[in-house]
Amino acid sequence: MPLLRSAFIALSTNKPLRRFSESSSLGRRLSSRFVAGLEIDDALRIAESLNNRGFLVSLDSLGESVTSEEEAQQSAGIYHLLLEEIKSRGLRANISVKLTQMGLELDPELAMKIAVGLTEHCRATGSFLRIDMEGSQLTQVTLDLVRHLNAREEFRGHIGIVIQAYLHRSEADIRQLIDEGIRVRLCKGAYQEPASVAFAKKQDTDINYVRLAGMLLASPIYHGLATHDEVMIEAAKSFAQHNNIGPESFEFQMLYGVRRDLQRRLLREGYNVRVYVPFGREWYPYFMRRLAERPANVLFLVRNFFRN
């Protein structure tokens, strides 16, 4: 399994395969299980359907590492449109944004300016901006930007961050984020990282995930636990029950198209469940990382590819 995971992560950066996949009907058909569609209307339609079934939603316009300020501003424009649609349609949804899609690697000041504009829009519409975490080389700058924005009183409660449990530094980062009142989405992590910065063994990541989840649940802040691992989910539920933490105090977060049975079960049990709904034409890196995270998804795709 580690070799398969490494292979899919390597494929996620293969530019010729990405160009072929994103332009072919075969590639789009394969990705449709995990990607809501190519256009904004596709994602909004699915978000509305999920809301009607009791789920919360996080909308993500796929794309990363833009090459110009114009591309960064175009990406930001999609999110501003999403925020207006969320408000006008009364959706129980927020947005998730990658800073490299906002120009971070071109100009950190550009990314900051765009993030400020999005957070202001979230405040004006009563929504919430989640800043996604990317590779470890961007961890510190991402934390710095979110902490800087959260320090502005008018933005508190409208911006949050993602922390990856496989990084050695994450416990210290979470302590600081809790102290500053910042909402966290905890995930395991989906990038290939050296052993110097991340746990190499899954069991070590799992142990750390449970530890960090306990820290988040014990805090007075509303956090999200992003996992499809039933062992992690049961550990979180057990911690909450033993510490009299009500299910309204946090949410489980799961990916569109992954473990729908588990999503429905958690909802029936009274937990808040937010479905992460990605959409857009630049879906290939995201799709490959989903296969890397859970190789069982490959078997699912093979079994269902020829079904109607």
N, C-alpha and C positions, 0 to 999 in steps of 0.2 A: 504493500500500500504506500509506504513512503516514496518508493521509486515512481509509482503512478502519479502521486501528488506532484512530485518534482517535475515529471514530464509535462503535466498539464500547465503548471506555472510557467515552465519554459515556453510552451506553445502560446501562452497568453501574450508574449512579446514578439511573436513571429509575424513580421509585417506582411510578407507575401500571403501567408495563410489567412491573416486578418482581412486583407483586401478581397481575397477570393470569397471568404465566408460571408462578409457583410454585403457583398454584391450578388450573391447567388440565392436562388429560391431554396436550394437544399439547406444552406446555412441558416436561412431565416426560419425554415420549418423546424430544424433541430432546436433552435434557440427559443421557439415560441412557448415552450413549457416554463421557462424561467424569466422571459422578457415579455412585458405586457403588450408590446406593439411598437411600431416605429414612430407614431405621432402622439401629440399631446392628447388628442381626443380619445385615442385608444386607452391611455393610462387613466384619464378621468372617468371613462365609462367603467373600467374595472374597479377604480376606487369607489365609485358610487355603489356598485354591486357588492363590494366587500362591506361597506358601511351598512348597507341594508341587511346584511347577515350578522351584524354586530361587531365587525372588526374595525379597528383603527387602521390608518394607512400612513405610510411615509413614501413620498414620491421622489424618484431619482431620475433625472435626465442624464442618460449615460454619456460618458465622455471624460477624457482626462488628458493632461499634458498638451494644452493648446499651444499653437506656434505663433500666435500674433495677438495683439490687443483686440483687434476686431473679432477674432474668434472667441476670446474671453467675454467680451461684451455681448456677443450673440448668445453665448451660453447663459449668461446672467439674465438676458431678456426672456429666455424660456422660463426661468424660475419666477421672474416677476409676473409673467402671464399666469403661471400655475397658482401663485398666491391670490391673484384676482379671481381666478376660477374657483379656487377652494372657498373663498369668501362668498361669491355670488351663488354657488351651488349648495352652500351650507355643509360642505364636506367635513368630516372629522379626520383631518389629514394635516400633515406638515411636510416640509421639504428636507431632503438630504443632499449636501453639496460637497464635492471634492475641490480642494483649493487649487490643485493643478489645472482644473477645468476653468478656474477663475484667473489664471495667469500667474500663479505663485512662482513657477520656475522661470518665467520671463522677468517679472518685476514684483517683488513682495508688496510694494506700495500699491500696485494695481490690484492685487488680490485683496488687500486690506480695504481699499476703497469700495470694491464690489461687495465684499462681505458686510461692510457698514451699510451700504444701500439696501441689501437684502434683509439685514436685521431690522433696519428702520421700517421696511415694508411689512415685516412680520409683526412688529409692534403695532403698526397702524391697522393691521387686519386681524389682530388677535391670534396670530399663528406662531410658528416655532421653526427655527433654523437649526438643523443638525449638521455640524461640520464632520464629514467622514475622515477617518484616519487612513493614511496611505502607507508607503514603505517607511522603514525606521529612520531613513535619512531625513524625513520630513516631520518626524514626531515632535521635536522641540518647537519648530517654527509654527506648527499647527496649534500646539498647546499655548504658545505665547499669544497668538492672534486671538484665540477664543477667550483667554483670560483677560486680555486687553479690552475686548468688547464687553465682556461680562462686568468689568469694573465700572462701566457707564451705567448709572442707576436706571436709566430709562430702558436699557436692554436686558436687565436681569429677568430671567424667566422666559426669554425669547431666543436664547442661544444655548446650545449644548455641544457635546463632543463625543467621539468614539474612543474607547480604550481597548487595546488588544491584550488579551490575557497571556499570550505567549511571550511577551516582552518582559525581560527581567525588571525593568524600571517601573512597571505598571502599578505596583502597590504604592510606591512613593507618589506617583502621579495622582492616583485616586485619592490619597490622603489630602493632597493639596487641593484638588478639585472639590472635594466635600467641604473642606474648610472655607472655600470661596463660594459655595452654594451653586455649583455648576452641575447641571444634569448630564448624566453619563449613559451612553449605550455601551454595554460590555459585550465584546465578542471574543472569539478565540484568536482570530487573525488568519489572513489568507495570502500573505506574501512570503516569498522565499527569503529567509533571514539567516545570517551567520549565527553560530552557537554563542558568539561573544555577546550578542544582544537578545537572543531569544532561546527559549527552551527547545531542545532538539527532539525530545520524546513527548508523544501525545499525553502520556500519563502525567507528566510534570505540568503540562499546560492545563490539563483537567483539574489537577490539585490546586493550581493557582487560580483557575476560573472560580472554583467553589469558594476559595478564600476571599477573592475580590467581590464576588456576588454577596457574600455575607456582610462585607464592609458597606456596600452600597445599600443593601436592604436595611441595615441598622441605622443608616443616616436618615434625617428628616426630609430628604429630597426625593422627588419622584424620578426614578431611574428606569432604564430599560435593560432587560437581560436578553441578549440576542443569541439564541442557540436552538438547534434541532436535536441536541443530544438529550435523550430522556433521562440519563443519569444526572446530568447537570440540572435539568428541570426539576427532578424529584428532590435533589439536594436543596435547591432554592425554596421549593414549596415547604420542605421539612423545616428549614431554618426559619421561614416566615411564621409557620404555625407554632413552633416552639417559643418564638419570641413575640407572639401576639401581634404580628404585623399583618394587617388586613390586605386582601387581594387588590383593594383599590389604591394601595400605596405604591404600586410599581406595575410594570407591564412586561410581558414576554414579547419578544420581537422575532419574527420568522420571515423567511424569504418567500416571495411569490412563487408558487409552484412546487415548493418543497415541504413535505410532510403535512399535506392538507388535512389528513386524518388527525394528526396531533394538534394542529391549529384549532380544529373544530372541538376536539375533546377539552382542551384548556378553556375554550370559551364556555362550553357547557358547565364546566366546574366553577365558573364565576370569575375567572381571571381576565384581566385586560390583555388583549392580543393585538399587536400592531403588525400588519403585513407590509413588508418593504417591497414596493412596486417600482421596478426599473423599466424604462422605456427609451426608445431612441434608436437611431441608425448605427451608432457606435457601440454595439452591444458585445462585440467579440471578446475583449479582455475580461469583462464581467462574467460572461458565460464560461470561459475557460477556468476562471477562479472558482466558480461554483462546482465544476467537475472535480477540481483539485481538492476542494474542501470535503467533498462526499463522493468518492468514486462509485458508490452504489447508484448515483445518478446516471452513470454511463449505461449500466445494465437496464435501468428504467427506460432510457431513450431508445436503446436497441429493441427492447420488447415492444415498445409502443409506436415505433416509427411508421410501421405499415398499417396501423389501425386507423380507422376513420374517426 
